[in-house]
Amino acid sequence: MKREIIITSDGSTTIQIPEWNEQYHSIHGAIQEAYHVFIKQGLESISKKKISILEIGFGTGLNAFITFLEAQKNKLEIDYVGVEAYPVSLEEIEQLNYVSELEATSFMDVFSKFHKSTWEEEHLIPNDFSLRKRKQFFHEITDQNHFDLIYFDAFGARLQPELWTEEIFSKMFVALKDKGTLVTYSAKGSVRRAMQAKGFTVERLPGPPGKREMLRAVK
């Protein structure tokens, strides 16, 4: 399926799939969305210095890289697992401008290592940030009571409703530790109800630019 690199409203890039009219990040600002949804409403809500994170949809690595930058700034120890069924190619990664837009050129090698590191193995980037990329479908996730935080960044329910079902959120619930948190850009009523049906306490929060609301769910 054809994919294109486009510029979003905040100047940062994302990948677009023209056939689906879908992007990996918000066209209103890829970096703005990542910071608002996953850092402000996710990472910053966890009152611990050692945090285990599961990302549903590793994609371009933007959420992981921003988390790394925040960890460096706030002296956090991060155990990061990114799940992705269809990895982005290195050729596409080289066209993304996240390092320059985030003014993080001193960490260019880190962003590169995120994508060049082997799958299914743990990598220390550096010692206080461990990354494990897993190439698997979301319904294959079997983690139990392991994560403090989940970044749920799958393609939207309009295109892939099977990724936003009670079955999937049951797996997310089991994967989280008690009081663990899941954040997502989605605010659909069907998504909120699916989360609640599996035991989550769900709240609507102000969304990123271009989106009125988002969801945060707590186990």
N, C-alpha and C positions, 0 to 999 in steps of 0.2 A: 504494500500500500504506500502511495506516494506521501512523503513528508517534506515540509518546507520550514526553513528558519525565518521567523518574522520578528519584528520589533514591536514590543508592547508599549503602552502609553507612558510608562516611567523610564523608557529608554533601554530597558533590559530585554533580552531575547527570549523566545520560547520556540517550541516546535509545534507546527500546525499540521493537521491531517485534513487536507482540503475535501476529500470525499465525505468525511464525517462532519465537516465544519466544526472541528473540535481542536483545542489546544492543550498542551501539557500544563500551562499556567494561564492565569487570567490575562486577557488582552488589555485590561485596564492597568496592568503593571505586574509583571511576574515577581519581581523582588518585593514590591509592596505587599502583594498577596501572601507570599511566603512568610514575611515578617509578622504580618498581622495575625494570620490564622495559626501558624505553627509555633512562632516564638512568643508573641505577646499573649495569646490566649492559651498556649500550650506549655512550652518550656518554662515560661516565667510563672506559671501557676504551680509548679512543682517545687516545694520548699526543701530540697535536698541538694547536696553537692555531688552525689554519685547517682546518676540517672540512667536507666535502661530504656532505650527507645526502639520501637518498631515502626518502620515506615512502610505503608501499603502503597506501593508505586514509586520505586526509587527513581525511575525516569532520568532526568537530566542531572540529578545529584544536587540541585539547587538547595533543597531543604536540608540535606545533610551538610553541605558546605556552610550555610548560614549558621546551622547548629554548632559546627566546629568553631566558627568565628566567635559566637557567643560563649562557648565553653572556654576559649582562650581568654576572653575579656573578663569572665566572671569566675575563673578558676574552677570549672566544673569537670568532673570525671564522667565521661560518656561511653556507654556501651550501646553501639548503634547497629541495628540490623535493618537492612533494606531489602524488601522483597520485590522482585520484578520478573514478569514472565517473558517480556520482549525487550531485552536491553537495547539502549540507544547506542548507535555506532560511534566509534572514536572520531570518524570524519565529521559527524554531526556535532559532537562535543567540542571539537576545535573551532566551530563557528559560533559558539555561545560566548557572550561577553560578560558573564557574571563576575569574573575576577576583576576586570577593570571597572565595572559599574559599582562594585562593592569596595573599590579602592583597596584591594587586598592582594596586590601584586607580589608582596613578600610571601604569600601563601599559594602562589601559582602551582608550585610543585605538589602541594597537598590536593588541590582540585584535580590535578592530573592523576595523582595516585589513586584517588577515589575511583576513577574510571579504568585505570590500567591494572589495578590490583585484581588478582584472581578471584573467581567466584567460589563460594562455599567454604572459604577459609577466613580466619580472623587475621586482621592486619592492624597494627598499632600505628596511629597517624597523628601525632607522635604517641608517647606512652599513655597519655591521659585520655586519648580518644581511640577507641577500638571500633573497627568497621568490619562487618561481615555482610557480604551481598549474597542473597540466596535467589537463584533462578527457579521460581516455582509459581504455580497458580495460587491465588488467594485461598481457594477452597482446600488446598493441601496443607495449610498451616495447622500445626498441632501443638504449638507452645502452650505451656500451662503455668499460670501464676509467675510470670517472668518479667513482665515489662511494667515500668512506671507510667509510660506515656506512649500513645499510638498516634502517629500522623497518618490520618486516613485520606490519601490523596489519589484515589482511583479516578479513572475517567467517569464522567457524570452519569447519573441514573437514566438520563434521556437516551443514551447510547448503549450503556451496559447495565441494565437493571439487575442482572444476576450478581453484580458485585455489591449490591446495596440491600441484601435480603436479610431476613432473620437468621438464616443459616450462617451467613458471613459474620454478622454481629454477635452471634453466639460464640464463634471462634475468637473474636476479638475480646469478648467478655472473659472467656477462659484464659486467654493469653495474658491478661492484665493481672497485676497484683491487686489485693484489696485496696480500695481508694484510688486505684489507677485511673488515668484520664485518657480519653480519646477526643481528638479535635479534628474537624473537617470543615471545608469550605461550604459544604452542602447545607441547605436549610429546608429541604423538601419535607413536607408533612409525612410522606410515606417512609422516609428515612428515619425521622424522629420516632415514629411509631414502631418501626422494626427494632430500633435500639431499646426502647422502653419495654417491648415485649420480651426481650432477653435479659432484663433486669437492670439496665442502666438508668441512672437519674440524669435527665437531659435538660439542658438550658439553651435557649436562644440567646445569641450575643450579636452585637453590631458586626456586620460583615466588612470585608476589605473594600477598597474603592471599586465602585461599579456593582456592588452586591449589598443588599439591605441587611441580610442576616447570615449567620453561620451557626454551627452547633458544637457544643461541648458536652460530652457524656462522661459520667463518673461511675465506676463500679462500686 
